[in-house]
Amino acid sequence: MYFSFVSGNPALDLAGTVATRRDDPVDLLAAPADLERWVAECDGLPDRVTADPAAFASAISLREAVYRLALDRVLGRPFDPGGLDIVNGTAAGPVPTMRLSDAGLQVSGDIRAVLSHLARSAITVLADPHARLKECGRAACTRIYLDRSRGARRTWCGMDECGNRVKAAAYRARRRASATAVGRESGAARDDLPPLSR
């Protein structure tokens, strides 16, 4: 199991930890240890946090609220009031401490600070009227991402996960269609041959 950070916003990446939300959802955050690993892998967050069961439940609640609000934005409907309460309430918490040194940026804080930072990231992107939020074009993927591509032409959340799968499936479909068409033409050509004399 690995995490993907392709949504263009850490809060949207958190929402993307449910690999698909249709038919058979796959939750990549099954336990507090998974959340700790996700935080450590996410750029801009402290790399050593611990999450107890209560903090884990808060993270899952925030994740689902962010997803609902992002989907509301994609579909052009009013924000879910319950989701707003969760995101706004979480954003009011403490924030990570940032420190610059010769070694670069150092970010520190506990899990509450991480969740507050993620909620603020969600608010920033969801409040931006110019932010182009889209749902991935692969049918099985429900990830919502921030499209920063030129001309807003991005179709998939990421090429490695979804774009290549869609292209490979389209290629296989074209090959099957081509093979079927050749088979039909061969059969038609055989039908046009005169019967063999005995």
N, CA and C of each residue as an Amber inpcrd file, in Angstrom:
protein
   594
   0.8460000  -1.1770000   0.0000000   0.0000000   0.0000000   0.0000000
   0.8910000   1.2400000   0.0000000   0.5950000   2.1700000  -0.9010000
   1.3670000   3.4060000  -0.9090000   0.4050000   4.5780000  -1.0590000
   0.8800000   5.7460000  -0.6740000   0.0580000   6.9470000  -0.7620000
   0.4610000   7.7470000  -1.9900000  -0.5110000   8.4250000  -2.5440000
  -0.2760000   9.2380000  -3.7280000  -0.5760000  10.6890000  -3.3940000
   0.3040000  11.5660000  -3.8250000   0.1420000  12.9970000  -3.5590000
   0.1090000  13.7330000  -4.8980000  -1.0300000  13.6290000  -5.5660000
  -1.1560000  14.1860000  -6.9240000  -2.2810000  15.2120000  -7.0380000
  -2.9450000  15.5050000  -5.9330000  -4.1380000  16.3620000  -6.0030000
  -3.8340000  17.8510000  -6.0460000  -2.5950000  18.2250000  -5.7600000
  -2.2360000  19.6380000  -5.8110000  -2.5560000  20.4090000  -4.5530000
  -3.0120000  19.7170000  -3.5260000  -3.3600000  20.3430000  -2.2510000
  -3.3610000  19.2460000  -1.1950000  -2.7160000  19.4580000  -0.0400000
  -2.6360000  18.3700000   0.9370000  -3.9890000  17.9180000   1.4840000
  -4.9350000  18.8300000   1.6050000  -6.2590000  18.4230000   2.0910000
  -6.9630000  17.5340000   1.0700000  -6.8050000  17.8540000  -0.2120000
  -7.3800000  17.0030000  -1.2540000  -6.6620000  15.6590000  -1.3100000
  -5.3490000  15.6680000  -1.0340000  -4.6240000  14.3940000  -0.9620000
  -5.1290000  13.5510000   0.2030000  -5.4590000  14.1940000   1.3180000
  -6.0350000  13.4590000   2.4390000  -7.3690000  12.8420000   2.0220000
  -8.2040000  13.6250000   1.3380000  -9.4900000  13.0980000   0.8650000
  -9.2810000  11.9390000  -0.0950000  -8.1550000  11.9450000  -0.8160000
  -7.8640000  10.8890000  -1.7740000  -7.3370000   9.6110000  -1.1590000
  -7.2940000   9.5330000   0.1790000  -6.8410000   8.2900000   0.8020000
  -7.9250000   7.2180000   0.8170000  -9.0810000   7.5340000   0.2690000
 -10.0430000   6.4830000  -0.0730000  -9.8790000   6.3160000  -1.5810000
  -9.3160000   5.1670000  -1.9800000  -8.9010000   4.9950000  -3.3690000
 -10.0700000   5.0820000  -4.3430000 -11.1940000   4.5980000  -3.9890000
 -12.3870000   4.7620000  -4.8100000 -13.5780000   4.8110000  -3.8680000
 -14.5420000   5.6110000  -4.2020000 -15.7020000   5.7490000  -3.3320000
 -16.9560000   5.1670000  -3.9800000 -16.7760000   4.5200000  -5.1110000
 -17.9150000   3.8720000  -5.7560000 -17.9710000   2.4270000  -5.3080000
 -18.3790000   1.5370000  -6.1260000 -18.6110000   0.1220000  -5.8410000
 -17.9940000  -0.4420000  -4.5580000 -16.6710000  -0.5240000  -4.4860000
 -16.0100000  -1.1860000  -3.3620000 -14.9070000  -0.2860000  -2.8160000
 -15.2320000   0.6600000  -1.9190000 -14.2310000   1.6190000  -1.4300000
 -13.0140000   0.9450000  -0.8040000 -11.8440000   1.5090000  -1.0970000
 -10.5910000   1.0140000  -0.5230000 -10.0180000   2.1390000   0.3340000
 -10.0480000   1.9520000   1.6600000  -9.5760000   2.9740000   2.5950000
  -8.1120000   2.7120000   2.9290000  -7.2520000   3.6590000   2.5740000
  -5.8220000   3.5060000   2.8350000  -5.4440000   3.8900000   4.2640000
  -6.3770000   4.5000000   4.9920000  -6.1350000   4.8570000   6.3940000
  -6.9980000   3.9550000   7.2750000  -6.4650000   2.7990000   7.5980000
  -7.2350000   1.8350000   8.3790000  -6.9460000   1.9070000   9.8660000
  -5.8470000   2.5740000  10.2360000  -5.4460000   2.6200000  11.6450000
  -4.6090000   3.8710000  11.8810000  -4.4440000   4.2750000  13.1510000
  -3.6190000   5.4560000  13.4450000  -2.2260000   5.3990000  12.8370000
  -1.6250000   4.2110000  12.7750000  -0.2780000   4.0970000  12.2010000
  -0.2630000   4.4970000  10.7270000  -1.3450000   4.2120000  10.0100000
  -1.4390000   4.6130000   8.6010000  -1.4670000   6.1380000   8.4850000
  -2.2120000   6.7700000   9.3800000  -2.2700000   8.2340000   9.3850000
  -0.8920000   8.8220000   9.6880000  -0.1950000   8.2620000  10.6540000
   1.1510000   8.7470000  10.9920000   2.0860000   8.6370000   9.7840000
   1.9780000   7.5360000   9.0570000   2.8200000   7.3410000   7.8690000
   2.4380000   8.3220000   6.7690000   1.1250000   8.5620000   6.5840000
   0.6660000   9.5110000   5.5660000   1.2080000  10.9140000   5.8690000
   1.1130000  11.3360000   7.1230000   1.6080000  12.6610000   7.5180000
   3.1050000  12.7610000   7.2510000   3.8500000  11.7180000   7.5890000
   5.3010000  11.7340000   7.3830000   5.6680000  11.8450000   5.9080000
   4.8330000  11.2880000   5.0260000   5.1210000  11.3070000   3.5920000
   4.6200000  12.5630000   2.8870000   3.7260000  13.3040000   3.5280000
   3.1400000  14.4950000   2.9080000   4.0870000  15.6920000   3.0660000
   4.4570000  16.3130000   1.9630000   5.3480000  17.4770000   2.0080000
   4.7370000  18.6070000   2.8340000   5.5920000  19.2680000   3.5910000
   5.1550000  20.4430000   4.3380000   4.5410000  20.1530000   5.6910000
   4.5010000  18.8730000   6.0860000   3.9510000  18.5120000   7.3900000
   5.0680000  17.9520000   8.2670000   4.9010000  17.9980000   9.5740000
   5.9140000  17.4010000  10.4550000   6.1010000  15.9220000  10.1120000
   7.3270000  15.4440000  10.2120000   7.5680000  14.0610000   9.8070000
   7.4770000  13.0600000  10.9530000   7.2900000  13.5510000  12.1620000
   7.1700000  12.6290000  13.2850000   5.9980000  13.0510000  14.1700000
   4.8320000  12.5090000  13.8860000   3.6770000  12.7610000  14.7490000
   3.1070000  11.4220000  15.1900000   2.4300000  11.4400000  16.3000000
   1.7340000  10.2390000  16.7540000   0.2480000  10.5370000  16.7920000
  -0.5230000   9.5220000  16.5090000  -1.9790000   9.6820000  16.4900000
  -2.6120000   8.6120000  17.3680000  -3.3660000   9.0590000  18.3620000
  -4.1150000   8.1040000  19.1710000  -5.4710000   7.8790000  18.4950000
  -6.2870000   6.9720000  19.0060000  -7.5670000   6.6870000  18.3570000
  -8.4730000   7.9210000  18.2050000  -8.4510000   8.8340000  19.1810000
  -9.2980000  10.0360000  19.0810000  -8.8130000  10.9420000  17.9560000
  -7.4980000  11.1320000  17.8510000  -6.9560000  11.9600000  16.7800000
  -7.2040000  11.3170000  15.4260000  -7.1090000   9.9920000  15.3780000
  -7.3820000   9.2770000  14.1350000  -8.8330000   9.4920000  13.7060000
  -9.7560000   9.4000000  14.6670000 -11.1740000   9.6280000  14.3450000
 -11.3860000  11.0530000  13.8470000 -10.7000000  12.0210000  14.4420000
 -10.8100000  13.4150000  13.9850000 -10.2800000  13.5730000  12.5640000
  -9.1970000  12.8790000  12.2530000  -8.6220000  12.9550000  10.9080000
  -9.5740000  12.3750000   9.8720000 -10.2010000  11.2660000  10.1980000
 -11.1490000  10.6450000   9.2670000 -12.3600000  11.5460000   9.0820000
 -12.8160000  12.1530000  10.1630000 -13.9450000  13.0900000  10.0820000
 -13.5890000  14.2780000   9.1890000 -12.3820000  14.8070000   9.3600000
 -11.9300000  15.9220000   8.5240000 -11.8210000  15.4800000   7.0740000
 -11.2530000  14.3140000   6.8460000 -11.1080000  13.8050000   5.4810000
 -12.4570000  13.7350000   4.7690000 -13.4520000  13.1790000   5.4440000
 -14.7630000  13.0310000   4.8170000 -15.4350000  14.3840000   4.5910000
 -15.2310000  15.3170000   5.5190000 -15.7890000  16.6590000   5.3490000
 -15.1490000  17.3580000   4.1500000 -13.8320000  17.2450000   4.0340000
 -13.1360000  17.8670000   2.8990000 -13.6350000  17.2680000   1.5930000
 -13.7960000  15.9520000   1.5650000 -14.2740000  15.3170000   0.3310000
 -15.6680000  15.8210000  -0.0410000 -16.5710000  15.8660000   0.9400000
 -17.9420000  16.3250000   0.6520000 -17.9440000  17.7540000   0.1220000
 -17.1600000  18.6230000   0.7610000 -17.1210000  20.0260000   0.3410000
 -16.4820000  20.1700000  -1.0380000 -15.4290000  19.4060000  -1.3050000
 -14.7870000  19.4680000  -2.6220000 -15.7360000  18.9670000  -3.6950000
 -16.4780000  17.9060000  -3.3960000 -17.4480000  17.3950000  -4.3660000
 -18.5690000  18.4120000  -4.5820000 -18.9940000  19.0740000  -3.5100000
 -19.9890000  20.1500000  -3.6570000 -19.4800000  21.2060000  -4.6270000
 -18.2260000  21.5580000  -4.4770000 -17.6220000  22.5780000  -5.3450000
 -17.5620000  22.1010000  -6.7920000 -17.1560000  20.8490000  -7.0060000
 -17.0800000  20.2880000  -8.3620000 -18.4550000  20.2790000  -9.0170000
 -19.4780000  19.9300000  -8.2460000 -20.8360000  19.8090000  -8.7870000
 -21.5970000  21.1370000  -8.7860000 -20.9720000  22.1920000  -8.2630000
 -21.6050000  23.5110000  -8.2700000 -22.8090000  23.6300000  -7.3610000
 -22.7940000  22.9340000  -6.2450000 -23.9230000  23.0070000  -5.3120000
 -23.4670000  23.6540000  -4.0050000 -24.4010000  24.0780000  -3.1590000
 -24.0160000  24.7070000  -1.8840000 -23.2180000  23.7330000  -1.0130000
 -22.3330000  24.2980000  -0.2120000 -21.5160000  23.4710000   0.6870000
 -22.3780000  22.7850000   1.7360000 -22.0090000  21.5630000   2.0600000
 -22.6620000  20.7980000   3.1170000 -22.4090000  21.4830000   4.4600000
 -23.4750000  21.8860000   5.1850000 -23.2730000  22.6110000   6.4560000
 -22.4650000  21.8170000   7.4860000 -22.7000000  20.5250000   7.5820000
 -21.9440000  19.7090000   8.5370000 -20.4660000  19.6750000   8.1880000
 -20.1670000  19.5700000   6.9030000 -18.7740000  19.5900000   6.4560000
 -18.1120000  20.9170000   6.7730000 -18.8520000  22.0090000   6.5750000
 -18.3130000  23.3350000   6.9010000 -17.9760000  23.4470000   8.3850000
 -18.8650000  22.9370000   9.2310000 -18.6220000  22.9980000  10.6760000
 -17.3350000  22.2580000  11.0580000 -17.1490000  21.0770000  10.4700000
 -15.9610000  20.2810000  10.8000000 -14.6940000  20.9720000  10.3210000
 -14.6890000  21.4270000   9.0710000 -13.4810000  22.0520000   8.5170000
 -13.1700000  23.3570000   9.2490000 -14.1660000  24.1950000   9.4520000
 -13.9280000  25.4690000  10.1410000 -13.4990000  25.2600000  11.5900000
 -14.1230000  24.2900000  12.2620000 -13.7510000  24.0140000  13.6430000
 -12.3240000  23.4840000  13.7560000 -11.9430000  22.6160000  12.8390000
 -10.5870000  22.0590000  12.8610000  -9.5500000  23.1260000  12.5280000
  -9.9010000  24.0180000  11.6180000  -8.9710000  25.0790000  11.2170000
  -8.6620000  26.0370000  12.3590000  -9.5270000  26.0910000  13.3580000
  -9.3200000  27.0070000  14.4880000  -8.2910000  26.4930000  15.4900000
  -7.7820000  25.2820000  15.2690000  -6.8110000  24.7050000  16.1930000
  -5.4190000  25.2810000  16.0180000  -4.4490000  24.7330000  16.7400000
  -3.0640000  25.2120000  16.6420000  -2.4780000  24.8740000  15.2700000
  -1.4570000  25.5860000  14.8790000  -0.8230000  25.3350000  13.5790000
   0.6090000  24.8600000  13.7880000   1.1680000  24.1530000  12.7900000
   2.5680000  23.7230000  12.9270000   3.5100000  24.9170000  13.0210000
   4.6310000  24.7080000  13.6880000   5.6750000  25.7270000  13.7810000
   6.6380000  25.5390000  12.6190000   6.9780000  26.6510000  11.9560000
   7.9180000  26.5900000  10.8390000   9.1890000  27.3170000  11.2340000
  10.3300000  26.7400000  10.8770000  11.6160000  27.3250000  11.2400000
  12.5790000  27.1780000  10.0780000  13.2240000  28.2810000   9.7220000
  14.2050000  28.2690000   8.6480000  15.6060000  28.1460000   9.2210000
  16.4020000  27.2780000   8.6020000  17.8040000  27.1480000   9.0010000
  18.6260000  26.8820000   7.7470000  19.9380000  26.7700000   7.9100000
  20.7930000  26.4540000   6.7660000  20.4260000  25.1060000   6.1530000
  19.8260000  24.2430000   6.9380000  19.4010000  22.9240000   6.4440000
  18.0920000  23.0040000   5.6800000  17.4400000  24.1570000   5.7030000
  16.1630000  24.3170000   5.0030000  15.0210000  24.5360000   5.9710000
  13.8290000  24.2180000   5.5320000  12.6200000  24.4200000   6.3240000
  12.4150000  23.2560000   7.2780000  12.1310000  23.5670000   8.5150000
  11.7980000  22.5510000   9.5110000  10.3970000  22.8390000  10.0150000
   9.5390000  21.8320000   9.9440000   8.1540000  21.9730000  10.3790000
   7.9460000  21.0360000  11.5600000   7.3630000  21.5570000  12.6210000
   7.1050000  20.7230000  13.7930000   5.7120000  21.0030000  14.3270000
   5.1840000  20.0560000  15.0400000   3.8580000  20.1900000  15.6190000
   3.2560000  18.8190000  15.8670000   2.1790000  18.7940000  16.6360000
   1.5200000  17.5220000  16.9260000   0.4180000  17.2650000  15.9060000
  -0.3250000  16.1870000  16.1090000  -1.3600000  15.8040000  15.1380000
  -2.4740000  16.8410000  15.0630000  -2.7680000  17.5070000  16.1970000
  -3.7990000  18.5530000  16.1530000  -3.3720000  19.6960000  15.2470000
  -2.0920000  20.0650000  15.3120000  -1.5730000  21.1240000  14.4420000
  -1.6080000  20.6920000  12.9820000  -1.3190000  19.4160000  12.7310000
  -1.3700000  18.8890000  11.3610000  -2.7920000  18.9940000  10.8130000
  -3.7730000  18.5620000  11.6060000  -5.1590000  18.5940000  11.1330000
  -5.6330000  20.0290000  10.9160000  -5.2130000  20.9380000  11.7850000
  -5.5600000  22.3480000  11.6130000  -4.9710000  22.8870000  10.3100000
  -3.7250000  22.5380000  10.0440000  -3.0780000  22.9670000   8.8010000
  -3.8160000  22.4110000   7.5820000  -4.2110000  21.1520000   7.6410000
  -4.9390000  20.5460000   6.5270000  -6.2930000  21.2150000   6.3200000
  -6.9810000  21.5280000   7.4130000  -8.2730000  22.2120000   7.2970000
  -8.1000000  23.5900000   6.6720000  -7.0420000  24.2980000   7.0580000
  -6.7750000  25.6170000   6.4710000  -6.4400000  25.5020000   4.9840000
  -5.7220000  24.4380000   4.6160000  -5.4260000  24.2080000   3.1980000
  -6.7090000  23.9630000   2.4110000  -7.6180000  23.2160000   3.0240000
  -8.9120000  22.9690000   2.3690000  -9.6750000  24.2720000   2.1830000
  -9.7090000  25.0870000   3.2290000 -10.4350000  26.3640000   3.1370000
  -9.8360000  27.2340000   2.0390000  -8.5220000  27.2950000   1.9620000
  -7.8520000  28.1200000   0.9620000  -8.2590000  27.7230000  -0.4510000
  -8.2470000  26.4300000  -0.7360000  -8.5680000  26.0040000  -2.1060000
 -10.0660000  26.0680000  -2.3870000 -10.8790000  25.7490000  -1.4020000
 -12.3250000  25.7510000  -1.6280000 -12.9010000  27.1640000  -1.7060000
 -12.2280000  28.1160000  -1.0720000 -12.7080000  29.5040000  -1.1010000
 -12.2370000  30.2500000  -2.3470000 -11.2920000  29.6980000  -3.0740000
 -10.7360000  30.3760000  -4.2480000 -11.6570000  30.1850000  -5.4480000
 -12.2980000  31.2570000  -5.9130000 -13.2320000  31.1000000  -7.0390000
 -12.5380000  30.7210000  -8.3420000 -11.2280000  30.9160000  -8.4070000
 -10.4870000  30.6010000  -9.6340000  -9.8590000  29.2130000  -9.6050000
  -9.9300000  28.5370000  -8.4630000  -9.3650000  27.1880000  -8.3640000
 -10.2280000  26.2310000  -9.1830000  -9.5870000  25.4780000 -10.0660000
 -10.3160000  24.5450000 -10.9270000 -10.2260000  23.1530000 -10.3090000
 -11.2900000  22.7670000  -9.6210000 -11.3490000  21.4450000  -9.0040000
 -12.0750000  20.4940000  -9.9470000 -11.5200000  19.2980000 -10.0990000
 -12.1200000  18.2970000 -10.9830000 -12.0620000  16.9330000 -10.3090000
 -12.9660000  16.0640000 -10.7470000 -12.8940000  14.6670000 -10.3400000
 -12.1680000  13.9150000 -11.4530000 -11.3630000  12.9450000 -11.0690000
 -10.5830000  12.1720000 -12.0290000 -11.4820000  11.5780000 -13.1070000
 -10.9770000  11.5570000 -14.3470000 -11.7420000  11.0520000 -15.4820000
 -11.7830000   9.5400000 -15.5850000 -11.0040000   8.8130000 -14.7720000
 -11.0850000   7.3510000 -14.7970000 -12.3060000   6.9290000 -13.9970000
 -13.1410000   6.1010000 -14.5920000 -14.4360000   5.7650000 -13.9980000
 -14.3280000   5.2210000 -12.5820000 -13.2990000   4.4300000 -12.2960000
 -13.1780000   3.8120000 -10.9740000 -12.5660000   4.7400000  -9.9350000
 -12.0470000   5.8980000 -10.3480000 -11.3560000   6.7990000  -9.4230000
 -12.2660000   7.9700000  -9.0460000 -12.2880000   8.2920000  -7.7740000
 -13.1260000   9.4010000  -7.3090000 -12.2910000  10.5310000  -6.7160000
 -10.9780000  10.5070000  -6.9830000 -10.0990000  11.5410000  -6.4340000
 -10.4420000  12.8910000  -7.0420000 -10.4870000  13.9070000  -6.1850000
 -10.6920000  15.2860000  -6.6410000  -9.3430000  15.9820000  -6.5860000
  -9.0160000  16.6990000  -7.6480000  -7.7030000  17.3340000  -7.7390000
  -7.8350000  18.7730000  -8.2210000  -6.7850000  19.5150000  -7.9970000
  -6.6960000  20.9070000  -8.4230000  -5.9920000  20.9270000  -9.7750000
  -6.7100000  21.3780000 -10.8050000  -6.1630000  21.3940000 -12.1650000
  -5.4480000  22.7190000 -12.4000000  -4.1250000  22.6580000 -12.4380000
  -3.3200000  23.8450000 -12.7110000  -2.7340000  23.8010000 -14.1220000
  -3.2010000  22.8660000 -14.9310000  -2.6290000  22.7150000 -16.2710000
  -3.0340000  23.8730000 -17.1680000  -2.2400000  24.0850000 -18.1770000
  -2.5150000  25.1490000 -19.1330000  -3.8240000  24.8450000 -19.8620000
  -4.7250000  25.7790000 -19.8430000  -6.0060000  25.5820000 -20.5020000
  -6.9450000  24.6300000 -19.7810000  -6.6020000  24.2500000 -18.5520000
  -7.4330000  23.3380000 -17.7340000  -7.7660000  22.0630000 -18.5080000
  -6.7350000  21.4460000 -19.1040000  -6.9480000  20.2600000 -19.9330000
  -6.6630000  18.9490000 -19.2050000  -6.2380000  19.0360000 -17.9780000
  -5.9100000  17.8110000 -17.2450000  -7.1750000  16.9810000 -17.0490000
  -7.0690000  15.6950000 -17.3250000  -8.2250000  14.8040000 -17.2760000
  -8.1870000  13.8510000 -16.0920000  -6.9730000  13.4500000 -15.6870000
  -6.8380000  12.4380000 -14.6390000  -6.1230000  13.0260000 -13.4310000
  -6.3330000  12.3910000 -12.2810000  -5.6680000  12.8630000 -11.0690000
  -4.1580000  12.7420000 -11.2180000  -3.7070000  11.7070000 -11.8950000
  -2.2810000  11.5070000 -12.1240000  -2.0610000  10.5210000 -13.2550000
  -0.9930000  10.7060000 -14.0100000  -0.7110000   9.8020000 -15.1260000
  -0.3510000   8.4100000 -14.6510000   0.4890000   8.3030000 -13.6150000
   0.9490000   6.9880000 -13.1800000  -0.2020000   6.1020000 -12.7260000
  -1.1150000   6.6700000 -11.9530000  -2.2010000   5.8630000 -11.4130000
  -3.3490000   5.6780000 -12.3850000  -3.8090000   6.7570000 -12.9640000
  -5.0450000   6.6850000 -13.7430000  -4.8570000   6.9420000 -15.2360000
  -4.0820000   7.9390000 -15.6020000  -3.9120000   8.2550000 -17.0150000
  -3.3890000   7.0810000 -17.8050000  -2.3520000   6.4200000 -17.3000000
  -1.7870000   5.2730000 -18.0100000  -2.7650000   4.1070000 -18.0760000
  -3.5500000   3.9190000 -17.0230000  -4.5480000   2.8440000 -17.0400000
  -5.6050000   3.1010000 -18.1010000  -6.0890000   4.3480000 -18.1770000
  -7.1050000   4.6910000 -19.1690000  -6.5430000   4.5160000 -20.5740000
  -5.3240000   4.9880000 -20.8030000  -4.7140000   4.8720000 -22.1320000
  -4.4770000   3.4140000 -22.4960000  -4.0220000   2.6090000 -21.5460000
  -3.7880000   1.1900000 -21.8160000  -5.1050000   0.4820000 -22.1310000
  -6.1590000   0.8050000 -21.3840000  -7.4660000   0.1840000 -21.6460000
  -7.9920000   0.5900000 -23.0140000  -7.8090000   1.8500000 -23.3970000
  -8.2500000   2.3130000 -24.7200000  -7.4640000   1.6130000 -25.8150000
  -6.1650000   1.4260000 -25.5900000  -5.3290000   0.7330000 -26.5750000
  -5.7960000  -0.7140000 -26.7560000  -6.0550000  -1.4020000 -25.6270000
  -6.5270000  -2.7880000 -25.7130000  -7.8770000  -2.8570000 -26.4290000
  -8.7600000  -1.9000000 -26.1590000 -10.0750000  -1.8860000 -26.8200000
  -9.9220000  -1.6860000 -28.3240000  -8.9980000  -0.7970000 -28.7240000
  -8.7680000  -0.5820000 -30.1630000  -8.2190000  -1.8410000 -30.8210000
  -7.3190000  -2.5280000 -30.1250000  -6.7450000  -3.7650000 -30.6940000
  -7.8130000  -4.8410000 -30.8350000  -8.6810000  -4.9630000 -29.8320000
  -9.7650000  -5.9510000 -29.9210000 -10.6930000  -5.6210000 -31.0700000
 -11.0490000  -4.3080000 -31.1910000 -11.9450000  -3.8880000 -32.2710000
 -11.3050000  -4.1390000 -33.6250000 -10.0180000  -3.8770000 -33.7280000
  -9.3020000  -4.0910000 -34.9860000  -9.2510000  -5.5780000 -35.3210000
  -8.9690000  -6.4120000 -34.3290000  -8.9090000  -7.8560000 -34.5580000
 -10.2810000  -8.3970000 -34.9490000 -11.3310000  -7.8730000 -34.3230000
 -12.6940000  -8.2990000 -34.6640000 -13.0300000  -7.8980000 -36.0850000
 -12.6590000  -6.6800000 -36.4660000 -12.9390000  -6.2010000 -37.8250000
 -12.1890000  -7.0300000 -38.8600000 -10.9300000  -7.3650000 -38.5940000
 -10.1410000  -8.1990000 -39.5110000 -10.7740000  -9.5800000 -39.6200000
 -11.2150000 -10.1140000 -38.5060000 -11.8750000 -11.4240000 -38.5130000
 -13.1350000 -11.4130000 -39.3520000 -13.9280000 -10.3460000 -39.2460000
 -15.1560000 -10.2230000 -40.0420000 -14.8280000 -10.1350000 -41.5290000
 -13.8130000  -9.3290000 -41.8530000 -13.4220000  -9.1640000 -43.2590000
 -12.9260000 -10.4800000 -43.8390000 -12.1600000 -11.2390000 -43.0500000
 -11.6730000 -12.5390000 -43.5260000 -12.8270000 -13.4950000 -43.7590000
 -13.7830000 -13.4700000 -42.8370000 -14.9580000 -14.3300000 -42.9870000
 -15.7790000 -13.9420000 -44.2030000 -15.9380000 -12.6300000 -44.4200000
 -16.6960000 -12.1640000 -45.5830000 -15.9890000 -12.5370000 -46.8710000
 -14.6480000 -12.4260000 -46.8560000 -13.8870000 -12.7850000 -48.0560000
 -14.0470000 -14.2630000 -48.3670000 -14.0460000 -15.1180000 -47.3500000
 -14.2330000 -16.5540000 -47.5790000 -15.6200000 -16.8470000 -48.1190000
 -16.6170000 -16.0930000 -47.6310000 -17.9900000 -16.3040000 -48.1150000
 -18.1110000 -15.9560000 -49.5810000 -17.2900000 -15.0030000 -50.0700000
 -17.3710000 -14.5810000 -51.4560000 -16.6750000 -15.5230000 -52.4200000
 -15.8730000 -16.4670000 -51.9210000 -15.1720000 -17.3890000 -52.7920000
 -16.1600000 -18.3680000 -53.4230000 -15.9530000 -18.7320000 -54.7010000
 -16.8540000 -19.7230000 -55.3280000 -16.6580000 -21.0740000 -54.6820000
 -17.7140000 -21.8860000 -54.6730000 -17.5770000 -23.2130000 -54.0640000
 -16.5810000 -24.0620000 -54.8340000 -15.8750000 -24.9120000 -54.1200000
 -14.9020000 -25.7940000 -54.7620000 -15.6400000 -26.8900000 -55.5490000
 -15.1870000 -27.1490000 -56.7510000 -15.8190000 -28.2100000 -57.5430000
 -15.2290000 -29.5510000 -57.1290000 -16.0440000 -30.5770000 -57.2310000
 -15.5650000 -31.9120000 -56.8440000 -15.2760000 -32.7240000 -58.0710000
